[in-house]
């Protein structure tokens, strides 16, 4: 197999994409696949067999010997089981075989994946089904077939199925709105997503010496280094040769499998970086972001790095997020969040904007739950991460338009005309009409909304399911009213004005870090769900269950199951971190500091023998010994508290949040102080100064 040398040849070279399908399929099968994509029709077995045969031959030419149904269980990462193409034909011979049935459906064991009670432990069977809207690709000598994953009873056990449902829901309701504005051409509206991915690179040898990094993905100990990000010289700084080589290699790997990797740069913290892709539909973006995270780690290993995707691997410096840029686009090429320059475009844009503002306000709690995790709790509210309070940033110009609609006055100050939605009240708005607000959880940036609360390691599926569903719900309400209207223009203006008036308290253009915003948000009635333990109880409250069930995204059982899975994941994460912390204290820190104290005592005795002053050694020994005893006592309490975890998952979550995390914070504070007092020859693992500046 020849390796493409030019980027256009390299890009998508390992993807069974539409161009490849058109070349390798009969026109009848190709058209049947296209109809399946556009109209949601099913494929007959003959067509599936032809696609499977063509896919197999293409994959073999690319070096594949196996195929796998690639799915996204509720673990937050992907899963795969590989089967070879070989089939016996007698006489000790084989042929390479792959049927339409094998393409369309698989049967992985579902017993060890999170189900939240959707299946009993003894019900092991699960099904994967081909998602024909997402292209297959070859990687590591296997053909990867993107699939959904469901239980024996048909309940969704994955993150792709509800995402596809939500995309259908928002498309149906958006088209109803477009028809009211005279658009008869659009057949589908698709959520368009561009997830910016932040990450850290650290030296692999240093990583191997830290049990906390290996087991939890973050440092459970570490004192602030003399130099962090204070000089602001890393952001957009020159790429170091080793990092540049990694990024080039990563781009090549991403481009081969069709990931639209566009931008790469240094982020704010030392050793922190970002990759930003070009927009794609939400389904493809979710698949590709999962691929991106996987390849970031694999490529890092080849370059002697480890890629850290934890939301806060290092205390006191920037954490890593995943900014989810969200918009709605038509199959005719229009962005529905792009302000227009004509009266009809203005009105249509304002209606979609009103739906978004209304929806985010009414369902701010469900949006908060979609980004709730133990890792993200350490990140939100500091070092350029948005606070836990959901609000929308519109920018000065668009905010002025909204205020003029609420007041009924002309947008231009001093103007004499009365505001009517049907006239051209909205001047063209440049894409970068205002400064970006880094403290805003949800910022309008010209033709899209940037949801900045996502954690670096999480799947983007959950937040986009929520955004799609919220938009579907609000657009449905608007369409129900307008389709019955006898005076469309007046009713349209009332809907837009009422939505902005009733929900303007969700709009905030100020500093989200300011303490006054917390008080102001409380006055406005906004949620301030600071932690995952605060947020997750809202995941499956009645209002949110009704939202998802009413729009056909989840069954009631599916959403309750997901709520339980998120709680159990939180509990397991904190439990692992706490037990790792105890292990490091007992097996590494206490023995190391004790050895240092013993040597200090020897120095004190030696100096006293010769009548020399031992003030430094004596005072240091006293402090180290006292802190060592405190750390041992704190670790004892942590271990005892870990043996008192309630059996009920929700009670356990609150116990972990209030008791275990408090124990861990105290232990870390003591250990970090000991780090500053202990000779570096004795300290048992690399410190922040080593880890954050290890890219050279």
LINLIN-V690494 format. One record per residue. PHI is phi in whole degrees, -180 to 180 (none if undefined). Layout:
{{PHI} {PHI}}
This chain:
{{none} {-79} {-89} {-59} {-104} {-107} {-58} {-59} {-77} {-70} {-64} {72} {-66} {-109} {-118} {-83} {-90} {-62} {-62} {-65} {-63} {-64} {-73} {-104} {-106} {-66} {-61} {-66} {-71} {-62} {-67} {-66} {-64} {-61} {-67} {-60} {-72} {-80} {-110} {75} {-77} {-88} {-94} {-77} {-63} {-62} {-66} {-60} {-64} {-67} {-64} {-62} {-64} {-65} {-64} {-64} {-61} {-62} {-64} {-63} {-62} {-89} {98} {-78} {-118} {-131} {-133} {-146} {-83} {-99} {-133} {-125} {-69} {-78} {-78} {93} {-119} {-94} {-136} {-158} {-126} {-100} {-121} {-79} {-77} {-70} {-141} {-73} {-126} {95} {67} {76} {-104} {-134} {-127} {-94} {-131} {-161} {-102} {-62} {-64} {-69} {-67} {-76} {-142} {-131} {-134} {-76} {-71} {-97} {-68} {-104} {-99} {-60} {-130} {61} {90} {-70} {-142} {-74} {-57} {-79} {-91} {-86} {-72} {-137} {-126} {-112} {-133} {-56} {-97} {-70} {-85} {-121} {-71} {-73} {-152} {-109} {-150} {53} {65} {-131} {-86} {-96} {-113} {-63} {-139} {-87} {-142} {-137} {-82} {-57} {-89} {95} {-75} {-68} {-112} {-133} {-101} {-80} {-57} {-66} {-65} {-63} {-62} {-68} {-66} {-65} {-64} {-69} {-64} {-58} {-75} {-65} {-66} {-58} {-67} {-62} {-61} {-66} {-96} {87} {-82} {-104} {-94} {-66} {-107} {-152} {-113} {-124} {-66} {-107} {-134} {-132} {-91} {-75} {-115} {-98} {-162} {-113} {-117} {-132} {-64} {-64} {-67} {-69} {-57} {-64} {-90} {-116} {-62} {-65} {-65} {-66} {-97} {-123} {85} {-139} {-84} {-85} {-134} {153} {-84} {-57} {-76} {-58} {-130} {-123} {-111} {-62} {-77} {54} {-101} {-88} {-61} {62} {-73} {-62} {-73} {-70} {-52} {-68} {-70} {-60} {-64} {-62} {-64} {-64} {-62} {-62} {-57} {-59} {-66} {-68} {-64} {-58} {-97} {82} {-80} {-83} {-66} {-114} {-122} {-140} {-167} {-72} {-93} {-70} {-78} {-57} {71} {-104} {-144} {-144} {-124} {-122} {-96} {-77} {-61} {-147} {-63} {-58} {-66} {-64} {-63} {-65} {-58} {-71} {-69} {-63} {-62} {-60} {-62} {-64} {-71} {-56} {-72} {-66} {-68} {-58} {-61} {-66} {-104} {76} {-110} {-122} {-92} {-100} {-109} {-62} {-67} {-148} {-69} {-132} {-73} {89} {-126} {-53} {-89} {-112} {-114} {-141} {-78} {-98} {-86} {-122} {-149} {-120} {-125} {-93} {-73} {-99} {95} {-101} {-97} {-76} {-103} {-97} {-61} {-100} {-115} {-111} {-55} {-68} {-66} {-58} {-64} {-64} {-59} {-64} {-69} {-66} {-64} {-62} {-63} {-67} {-61} {-62} {-66} {-63} {-66} {-69} {-124} {-61} {-69} {-69} {-63} {-63} {-67} {-70} {-117} {-82} {-160} {-59} {-68} {-70} {-59} {-76} {-96} {-63} {95} {-158} {46} {74} {-86} {-68} {-74} {-76} {-80} {-77} {-151} {-117} {-103} {-104} {88} {-61} {-69} {-69} {-62} {-64} {-63} {-61} {-64} {-68} {-67} {-65} {-81} {80} {-97} {-64} {-63} {-82} {-60} {85} {-66} {-102} {-79} {-81} {-71} {-131} {-62} {-76} {-98} {-80} {-84} {-111} {-70} {-56} {-107} {-60} {-60} {-114} {-78} {-153} {-66} {-78} {-99} {-73} {-95} {-89} {-70} {-143} {-114} {-79} {-124} {104} {-150} {-162} {-112} {-102} {-87} {-96} {-88} {-63} {-83} {-60} {-88} {-83} {-70} {-82} {-61} {-56} {-59} {-77} {-60} {-64} {-62} {-60} {-68} {-62} {-64} {-60} {-63} {-72} {-66} {-61} {-61} {-64} {-64} {-58} {-75} {-73} {-67} {-97} {-68} {-98} {-135} {-55} {-63} {-66} {-68} {-60} {-63} {-64} {-61} {-66} {-64} {-63} {-63} {-68} {-67} {-72} {-124} {-66} {-68} {-82} {-89} {-146} {-105} {-95} {-87} {-70} {-88} {-67} {-59} {-66} {-68} {-61} {-67} {-65} {-62} {-64} {-62} {-77} {83} {-85} {-73} {-129} {-91} {-63} {-118} {-61} {-64} {-74} {-84} {-60} {-58} {-85} {-55} {-124} {-72} {-58} {-59} {-76} {-61} {-61} {-60} {-75} {-68} {-63} {-100} {74} {-87} {-130} {-80} {-61} {-66} {-65} {-74} {-65} {-63} {-66} {-60} {-66} {-61} {-64} {-64} {-64} {-65} {-59} {-61} {-64} {-63} {-67} {-61} {-62} {-63} {-65} {-71} {-65} {-60} {-60} {-62} {-69} {-64} {-75} {-95} {-124} {-70} {-61} {-62} {-67} {-69} {-62} {-63} {-63} {-63} {-61} {-66} {-62} {-60} {-64} {-67} {-60} {-62} {-64} {-70} {-65} {-63} {-100} {76} {-88} {-72} {-126} {-58} {-60} {-63} {-66} {-66} {-64} {-61} {-63} {-67} {-63} {-64} {-65} {-66} {-62} {-63} {-62} {-66} {-64} {-65} {-65} {-66} {-60} {-64} {-59} {-64} {-64} {-67} {-67} {-89} {-116} {-66} {-62} {-74} {-64} {-62} {-69} {-64} {-63} {-59} {-67} {-66} {-60} {-66} {-87} {-101} {-66} {-65} {-65} {-61} {-66} {-63} {-65} {-63} {-65} {-58} {-67} {-63} {-67} {-69} {-62} {-58} {-72} {-106} {-96} {-54} {-60} {-69} {-98} {-62} {-80} {-149} {-59} {-99} {-57} {-60} {-74} {-69} {-77} {-125} {-109} {-84} {-65}}
